[in-house]
Amino acid sequence: MKTIVIAGGGTGGHIYPALTIAKSLQSLNPDLKVEFVGTPDGLEAKIIPKQGFPISFISVGKLNYKGGFFKKLKTLFQLPWAFVKSLALVIEKKPILVLGVGGYASGPFVLASSVLGIPTALWEPNAHPGMTNRMLARFVRKTFLVFDESRKYMKSKRFEVLGLPVREEIEKLNQAEPKRGDDKVFKILVFGGSQGARAINNCVASMIKEFTLEGVEVVHQTGPYDFQSVKTNYGDQQSNVKVMEYLYDIEKYYLWADLVICRAGAGTIAELAAAKKPSILIPLPTAADDHQKKNAVSLMNKNAARLIEQKDLTPGVLFNLIGELRSQPGLMKKMSENVQHFYQPQAAKKIAEKLINLQFDNE
């Protein structure tokens, strides 16, 4: 049985699209075996096995992130051993193709595969590529992008902009008609990713307590760490607010919402684009290379979203921006139309088809 290896991870924004690509590969060719390579401390160590895919581990840490000098130094010492381990894994697995999706394990494994003559490719989800993919781009046969502006940062042989794979349930929202409820009620969905975002949680809760939001309903996903504190902060009197630790059926709430307040990870933006939702984006300021802000700016420049940097985030600023958007339904409609330009339908299938063909491409 022929094997394709997907290397990388670290965050859900890398892992879930990679899983969607893996499933598309097996759907197109059931005889293919898809395996993963990640780090033992990354989120992929928990998620990938539950999805039924084998995963091997390389110990390599964070190099390009804000803070942690000694952790960066440790990573520098780990890199040679990670490369040797990667060479051994490539020889053991004998993959016909390797796809790097960014993250700590992607670097040494994709490089080792390239050195050994294995066809390699990259998938880059951000407007400003991460350091790993920027360094690897010159060694791979093809790079798949989500944002066209990523090209200028990467020295790759060939590029294709095919979008970011999103779950089937969310892809279906692109063809769905918005639910028509009470037009007098303005519905806001708030979330900060699967783990939540404390700055957003605290600001939204304070805003709702401090200001009067008439005719507004809020669904607020807090993540596991702030759920009890946010729920307590809202108090029992906030009957227009639904506080949830996690939204397993988030597609239902995308369909319900008029406006989304969230972070600006590539996965989130792909879902907003598929669901055609106007948004207020509050980028994570500690994201590597400040890529979330660059993602948000890309949308803002095309009038597809509004941006508040976390350093400027206050209950008053957020309240005023919500009021501004709510008072201009024409603007909201235009943002909904514009954000769709960031949606590429069936991205996972298209990437999988290109990957299957890439092993026969000797250009």
C-alpha positions as semicolon CSV with decimal commas, in nm:
position;residue;x (nm);y (nm);z (nm)
1;M;0,000;0,000;0,000
2;K;0,136;0,341;-0,099
3;T;0,179;0,599;0,177
4;I;0,144;0,978;0,185
5;V;0,273;1,156;0,495
6;I;0,136;1,487;0,621
7;A;0,381;1,667;0,850
8;G;0,312;1,949;1,095
9;G;0,043;2,073;1,327
10;G;0,060;2,262;1,653
11;T;-0,277;2,436;1,632
12;G;-0,625;2,348;1,513
13;G;-0,579;2,589;1,222
14;H;-0,317;2,351;1,080
15;I;-0,452;2,019;1,205
16;Y;-0,817;2,025;1,100
17;P;-0,752;2,131;0,739
18;A;-0,479;1,865;0,721
19;L;-0,728;1,605;0,839
20;T;-0,979;1,721;0,578
21;I;-0,712;1,683;0,308
22;A;-0,622;1,336;0,444
23;K;-0,984;1,222;0,422
24;S;-1,014;1,360;0,068
25;L;-0,700;1,169;-0,034
26;Q;-0,846;0,843;0,092
27;S;-1,181;0,920;-0,067
28;L;-1,015;0,972;-0,405
29;N;-0,795;0,663;-0,366
30;P;-0,899;0,414;-0,096
31;D;-0,576;0,220;-0,154
32;L;-0,369;0,512;-0,023
33;K;-0,245;0,506;0,335
34;V;-0,220;0,851;0,497
35;E;0,000;0,900;0,802
36;F;0,097;1,205;1,005
37;V;0,417;1,331;1,164
38;G;0,394;1,579;1,450
39;T;0,536;1,665;1,790
40;P;0,443;1,477;2,109
41;D;0,348;1,802;2,283
42;G;0,134;1,943;2,003
43;L;-0,244;1,933;1,975
44;E;-0,203;1,681;1,692
45;A;-0,096;1,417;1,948
46;K;-0,451;1,420;2,087
47;I;-0,657;1,487;1,776
48;I;-0,499;1,276;1,500
49;P;-0,526;0,932;1,671
50;K;-0,893;0,995;1,750
51;Q;-0,952;1,045;1,378
52;G;-0,805;0,703;1,302
53;F;-0,478;0,808;1,139
54;P;-0,134;0,680;1,245
55;I;0,105;0,946;1,373
56;S;0,478;0,945;1,444
57;F;0,653;1,203;1,659
58;I;0,959;1,424;1,630
59;S;1,075;1,622;1,934
60;V;1,128;1,979;1,820
61;G;1,003;2,296;1,988
62;K;0,910;2,653;1,913
63;L;1,167;2,867;1,741
64;N;0,980;3,159;1,592
65;Y;0,747;3,295;1,857
66;K;0,744;3,588;2,093
67;G;0,937;3,535;2,416
68;G;1,107;3,228;2,561
69;F;1,475;3,271;2,473
70;F;1,582;2,951;2,648
71;K;1,311;2,750;2,474
72;K;1,434;2,886;2,143
73;L;1,788;2,785;2,237
74;K;1,669;2,437;2,328
75;T;1,498;2,411;1,990
76;L;1,820;2,503;1,811
77;F;1,994;2,212;1,982
78;Q;1,701;1,981;1,900
79;L;1,696;2,059;1,527
80;P;1,992;1,838;1,418
81;W;1,848;1,539;1,607
82;A;1,501;1,612;1,467
83;F;1,649;1,606;1,116
84;V;1,823;1,272;1,181
85;K;1,500;1,127;1,324
86;S;1,315;1,257;1,018
87;L;1,560;1,089;0,782
88;A;1,504;0,761;0,966
89;L;1,126;0,800;0,949
90;V;1,131;0,877;0,577
91;I;1,341;0,566;0,512
92;E;1,104;0,361;0,731
93;K;0,776;0,492;0,587
94;K;0,890;0,513;0,222
95;P;0,623;0,773;0,134
96;I;0,540;0,846;-0,229
97;L;0,470;1,207;-0,128
98;V;0,506;1,437;0,174
99;L;0,288;1,739;0,247
100;G;0,400;1,999;0,503
101;V;0,123;2,201;0,664
102;G;0,336;2,424;0,885
103;G;0,420;2,376;1,250
104;Y;0,728;2,252;1,430
105;A;0,755;1,899;1,289
106;S;0,699;2,011;0,932
107;G;1,043;2,168;0,889
108;P;1,281;1,879;0,955
109;F;1,055;1,613;0,802
110;V;0,983;1,796;0,474
111;L;1,350;1,891;0,441
112;A;1,463;1,533;0,504
113;S;1,211;1,405;0,249
114;S;1,334;1,653;-0,010
115;V;1,698;1,556;0,052
116;L;1,606;1,191;-0,005
117;G;1,431;1,273;-0,332
118;I;1,071;1,228;-0,215
119;P;0,819;1,457;-0,393
120;T;0,722;1,727;-0,145
121;A;0,462;2,003;-0,124
122;L;0,354;2,271;0,123
123;W;0,020;2,407;0,227
124;E;0,027;2,760;0,370
125;P;-0,291;2,895;0,533
126;N;-0,185;3,250;0,626
127;A;-0,148;3,580;0,443
128;H;0,199;3,603;0,598
129;P;0,355;3,254;0,586
130;G;0,509;3,105;0,895
131;M;0,887;3,082;0,921
132;T;0,891;2,705;0,865
133;N;0,710;2,726;0,532
134;R;0,909;3,032;0,422
135;M;1,232;2,838;0,471
136;L;1,102;2,518;0,309
137;A;0,940;2,676;0,001
138;R;1,254;2,661;-0,216
139;F;1,292;2,286;-0,156
140;V;0,942;2,167;-0,254
141;R;0,777;2,101;-0,589
142;K;0,460;2,298;-0,524
143;T;0,305;2,528;-0,265
144;F;-0,070;2,554;-0,208
145;L;-0,188;2,891;-0,079
146;V;-0,500;3,039;0,076
147;F;-0,404;3,406;0,029
148;D;-0,258;3,519;-0,302
149;E;-0,041;3,779;-0,124
150;S;0,155;3,495;0,040
151;R;0,350;3,451;-0,285
152;K;0,584;3,742;-0,222
153;Y;0,720;3,583;0,096
154;M;0,800;3,240;-0,048
155;K;1,060;3,125;-0,299
156;S;0,874;2,828;-0,438
157;K;0,891;2,672;-0,784
158;R;0,515;2,680;-0,837
159;F;0,212;2,814;-0,654
160;E;-0,158;2,743;-0,662
161;V;-0,423;2,934;-0,468
162;L;-0,680;2,668;-0,382
163;G;-0,822;2,793;-0,053
164;L;-0,847;2,649;0,293
165;P;-1,027;2,318;0,349
166;V;-1,327;2,348;0,577
167;R;-1,561;2,086;0,713
168;E;-1,844;1,968;0,489
169;E;-2,109;2,099;0,731
170;I;-1,968;2,452;0,701
171;E;-1,916;2,431;0,324
172;K;-2,290;2,367;0,288
173;L;-2,360;2,707;0,447
174;N;-2,231;2,880;0,134
175;Q;-2,538;2,764;-0,054
176;A;-2,781;2,809;0,236
177;E;-3,021;3,098;0,267
178;P;-2,990;3,290;0,595
179;K;-3,257;3,210;0,849
180;R;-3,515;3,484;0,868
181;G;-3,620;3,546;1,224
182;D;-3,726;3,867;1,394
183;D;-3,558;4,149;1,199
184;K;-3,563;4,359;1,515
185;V;-3,324;4,118;1,687
186;F;-2,953;4,154;1,607
187;K;-2,774;3,824;1,662
188;I;-2,404;3,811;1,758
189;L;-2,182;3,503;1,774
190;V;-1,867;3,537;1,988
191;F;-1,581;3,289;2,008
192;G;-1,203;3,280;2,038
193;G;-1,116;2,939;1,900
194;S;-1,150;2,600;2,068
195;Q;-0,955;2,715;2,376
196;G;-1,127;3,053;2,396
197;A;-0,971;3,399;2,417
198;R;-0,961;3,567;2,756
199;A;-0,931;3,922;2,620
200;I;-1,241;3,875;2,405
201;N;-1,429;3,691;2,681
202;N;-1,368;3,964;2,938
203;C;-1,437;4,253;2,700
204;V;-1,767;4,115;2,567
205;A;-1,893;4,027;2,916
206;S;-1,799;4,373;3,047
207;M;-1,958;4,544;2,747
208;I;-2,290;4,367;2,796
209;K;-2,294;4,456;3,167
210;E;-2,186;4,817;3,108
211;F;-2,397;4,911;2,806
212;T;-2,759;4,856;2,711
213;L;-2,787;4,635;2,405
214;E;-3,155;4,649;2,314
215;G;-3,281;4,398;2,063
216;V;-2,957;4,197;2,072
217;E;-2,902;3,826;2,130
218;V;-2,555;3,684;2,195
219;V;-2,416;3,332;2,179
220;H;-2,075;3,332;2,348
221;Q;-1,834;3,038;2,330
222;T;-1,581;3,090;2,607
223;G;-1,355;2,785;2,586
224;P;-1,293;2,563;2,891
225;Y;-1,080;2,797;3,103
226;D;-1,310;3,099;3,132
227;F;-1,652;2,933;3,114
228;Q;-1,745;2,961;3,482
229;S;-1,599;3,308;3,534
230;V;-1,771;3,451;3,224
231;K;-2,100;3,289;3,314
232;T;-2,076;3,439;3,662
233;N;-1,978;3,777;3,520
234;Y;-2,286;3,790;3,300
235;G;-2,517;3,704;3,587
236;D;-2,867;3,557;3,574
237;Q;-3,021;3,880;3,448
238;Q;-2,870;3,848;3,103
239;S;-3,147;3,643;2,944
240;N;-3,037;3,753;2,596
241;V;-2,695;3,583;2,634
242;K;-2,626;3,212;2,588
243;V;-2,287;3,112;2,732
244;M;-2,134;2,790;2,603
245;E;-1,801;2,625;2,678
246;Y;-1,775;2,482;2,326
247;L;-1,999;2,481;2,018
248;Y;-1,983;2,136;1,864
249;D;-2,244;2,237;1,607
250;I;-2,098;2,579;1,528
251;E;-2,237;2,563;1,174
252;K;-2,585;2,612;1,324
253;Y;-2,471;2,931;1,495
254;Y;-2,295;3,064;1,186
255;L;-2,628;3,032;1,007
256;W;-2,807;3,203;1,296
257;A;-2,572;3,498;1,343
258;D;-2,582;3,844;1,184
259;L;-2,232;3,932;1,307
260;V;-1,936;3,729;1,436
261;I;-1,674;3,854;1,685
262;C;-1,366;3,632;1,681
263;R;-0,992;3,586;1,632
264;A;-0,833;3,594;1,285
265;G;-0,673;3,255;1,239
266;A;-0,677;3,122;0,884
267;G;-0,924;2,845;0,971
268;T;-1,167;3,092;1,124
269;I;-1,145;3,321;0,822
270;A;-1,212;3,028;0,587
271;E;-1,522;2,941;0,787
272;L;-1,642;3,303;0,788
273;A;-1,595;3,313;0,411
274;A;-1,782;2,987;0,354
275;A;-2,064;3,099;0,585
276;K;-2,074;3,452;0,430
277;K;-2,053;3,623;0,768
278;P;-1,954;3,985;0,845
279;S;-1,715;3,995;1,136
280;I;-1,519;4,198;1,384
281;L;-1,174;4,042;1,396
282;I;-0,955;4,072;1,707
283;P;-0,621;3,909;1,612
284;L;-0,415;3,719;1,866
285;P;-0,121;3,955;1,926
286;T;0,122;3,677;2,021
287;A;0,069;3,474;1,702
288;A;0,394;3,389;1,522
289;D;0,497;3,661;1,274
290;D;0,180;3,846;1,377
291;H;0,008;3,644;1,106
292;Q;-0,342;3,684;1,250
293;K;-0,323;4,062;1,218
294;K;-0,203;4,024;0,859
295;N;-0,495;3,791;0,787
296;A;-0,735;4,045;0,935
297;V;-0,582;4,336;0,743
298;S;-0,623;4,137;0,422
299;L;-0,998;4,112;0,486
300;M;-1,032;4,469;0,610
301;N;-0,862;4,605;0,297
302;K;-1,128;4,434;0,088
303;N;-1,413;4,562;0,307
304;A;-1,487;4,205;0,416
305;A;-1,441;4,255;0,793
306;R;-1,360;4,511;1,061
307;L;-1,047;4,497;1,275
308;I;-0,982;4,588;1,638
309;E;-0,633;4,523;1,765
310;Q;-0,630;4,370;2,113
311;K;-0,435;4,666;2,254
312;D;-0,725;4,891;2,148
313;L;-1,000;4,657;2,263
314;T;-1,231;4,809;2,526
315;P;-1,602;4,760;2,597
316;G;-1,671;5,109;2,460
317;V;-1,477;5,059;2,137
318;L;-1,649;4,727;2,074
319;F;-1,994;4,865;2,160
320;N;-1,951;5,158;1,921
321;L;-1,836;4,938;1,633
322;I;-2,125;4,696;1,682
323;G;-2,364;4,994;1,678
324;E;-2,203;5,133;1,363
325;L;-2,240;4,804;1,177
326;R;-2,590;4,737;1,305
327;S;-2,709;5,077;1,182
328;Q;-2,584;5,008;0,828
329;P;-2,749;4,694;0,688
330;G;-2,621;4,784;0,342
331;L;-2,264;4,777;0,470
332;M;-2,323;4,445;0,644
333;K;-2,458;4,298;0,321
334;K;-2,154;4,426;0,130
335;M;-1,917;4,273;0,387
336;S;-2,103;3,943;0,351
337;E;-2,059;3,955;-0,026
338;N;-1,693;4,053;-0,006
339;V;-1,588;3,789;0,244
340;Q;-1,707;3,519;0,004
341;H;-1,414;3,605;-0,222
342;F;-1,192;3,435;0,036
343;Y;-1,389;3,111;0,002
344;Q;-1,263;2,841;-0,231
345;P;-1,519;2,558;-0,261
346;Q;-1,402;2,198;-0,223
347;A;-1,048;2,310;-0,144
348;A;-0,960;1,979;0,022
349;K;-1,063;1,776;-0,281
350;K;-0,873;2,005;-0,519
351;I;-0,556;1,989;-0,307
352;A;-0,587;1,609;-0,278
353;E;-0,619;1,573;-0,656
354;K;-0,311;1,790;-0,710
355;L;-0,114;1,589;-0,454
356;I;-0,201;1,256;-0,615
357;N;-0,088;1,391;-0,952
358;L;0,225;1,556;-0,811
359;Q;0,411;1,230;-0,761
360;F;0,409;1,181;-1,139
361;D;0,512;1,538;-1,216
362;N;0,884;1,572;-1,279
363;E;0,885;1,935;-1,384
